[in-house]
Amino acid sequence: MADALSEDEILEAIARHIGRPGQGPQLRRAGADITRHPMLDLSIVRSVETRSTRPETRPGRYDTSGRPTYEGELRDHPVEPPKDPARSREVELVLHGSVRTVDCGCDEGRQPCSRCGAKGKLRCDIGPLCPACEGVEPCTWCDGTGERRKDRAAAGPEREKQLAGRTTCVKCRKPRTACPQCRGWGTKKCPQCDDTGFRDCPVCEGERSTKHAPCDGTGLITRWTAGSVGHAPQRSTAKLPDPAPPLRVRQQTGRTGAWERVTLTSAGDPLPDALDPAHVKAVESALAPRPDEVARRVEIGWLHLVSVAVPDDPDHVFYVFPGTGGPEVLPVWSRRRSLRVAAVVAGVVVLMLLVAALV
């Protein structure tokens, strides 16, 4: 584990970084200002339990012997918490003594066909159009309806010429009025119903009834009271300090910082002694047990980070933290320098806009 750096170690690390090894004490005398920013990275995953009961049914004689049973109230039945709180799972149980197989109440596993209304037949769709008349004028007398057409042309030479080659209509029985190929139907012979106008129902295949879905045609239903115990992960995190250090600092400490870490698996596990006192209250609040929590895994990491302002270099703030190979130093622009650079950039932009306006 990496201990917190002493002030002497911090100042000497900065002195080496700026090319002045051994001059750490002089930085102190020059008025170096050290501020501590202990970093905390906490993540917790809890397994939260839910319990519910419901009536269950299955068609036929259903075997529930492969499911565990419970007695009395489900809330009192012990269920082992998951070994890994990050994984979801569902435990299905059966109330002891609740399983029974009863008659479905249908007609021996059958039900009237809803497609054809228990008739076994459906009206057939109109067959393909007659290739000779194309269904336009299958009969000059009834137009395929079986009744006299009101706008029928009067008899005459032209009318008689039109009737040449016509045959007797099968619908209105008028001679020399129907198309010789379809004989007044307007369509070719229907392959589905053989021109009877009806075909077998495709659902019941003419049987007028179908298998009763709830009992799967067995005439029996198995009922019982089911209990479900679910375990679902809930995740939360906490990162300190707030406000967080600059992004460059967070990235660098994540890559090379010598973080101290510990894993807790129980709400009663003690917090590590090395945890910064400023973080204890926040950690205790984050780790407070939740309702219906049955398991947890907590990952806690902490790192001793300090920022140092050196009067000899007002343009930088030096961040120092324990690294895997010793103290790490990361200089970051100070607020003063950032504001100065921002002002210069803004001045350049204004100047460019003025030049552009004059051109």
HELIX and SHEET records of a PDB file:
HELIX    1   1 GLU A    7  HIS A   17  1                                  11    
HELIX    2   2 GLY A   24  ARG A   29  1                                   6    
HELIX    3   3 LEU A   74  ASP A   76  5                                   3    
HELIX    4   4 PRO A  157  GLN A  162  1                                   6    
HELIX    5   5 LEU A  247  THR A  256  1                                  10    
HELIX    6   6 PRO A  277  ALA A  286  1                                  10    
HELIX    7   7 ARG A  335  LEU A  358  1                                  24    
SHEET    1   A 4 ASP A  33  ARG A  36  0                                        
SHEET    2   A 4 VAL A 306  ALA A 309 -1                                        
SHEET    3   A 4 HIS A 316  GLY A 323 -1                                        
SHEET    4   A 4 GLY A 326  TRP A 333 -1                                        
SHEET    1   B 6 THR A  69  TYR A  70  0                                        
SHEET    2   B 6 ARG A  89  LEU A  95  1                                        
SHEET    3   B 6 LEU A 220  LEU A 240 -1                                        
SHEET    4   B 6 MET A  39  PRO A  59 -1                                        
SHEET    5   B 6 GLU A 293  LEU A 303 -1                                        
SHEET    6   B 6 GLU A 260  LEU A 264 -1                                        
SHEET    1   C 4 THR A  69  TYR A  70  0                                        
SHEET    2   C 4 ARG A  89  LEU A  95  1                                        
SHEET    3   C 4 LEU A 220  LEU A 240 -1                                        
SHEET    4   C 4 ARG A 100  ASP A 103 -1                                        
SHEET    1   D 2 ARG A 110  PRO A 112  0                                        
SHEET    2   D 2 SER A 209  LYS A 211 -1                                        
SHEET    1   E 2 LYS A 121  ARG A 123  0                                        
SHEET    2   E 2 PHE A 198  ASP A 200 -1                                        
END                                                                             
